[in-house]
Amino acid sequence: MGDLMLRDGDEFFKLSFLKRFLLGTNGIIAGGCFKNIFNGERVKDIDIFFRDKRDLSDVNKKYQDNSDFTLLKNFMNV
């Protein structure tokens, strides 16, 4: 049970492209994108969750003029 092994994040190279979605945010990526990545499938979407409304608002301001990013759903009360 006490055999926790620390690993370098670069070891998981398949996930490295996700860094660009989190830079400068307090977001957490979850959802089916991980299944898609590890099964070699096309990633359909990336679910990013935020701890509070302020974090979400900050990200919306940061990316509002960037056409590479689109807010598809905004579940503020989940």
Long-range contacts (C-beta under 8 A, 24 or more apart in sequence): 14-38, 18-46, 21-46, 21-48, 21-69, 22-48, 24-62, 25-50, 25-55, 25-58, 25-59, 25-62, 26-50, 26-51, 26-55, 26-58, 27-55, 27-59, 45-72
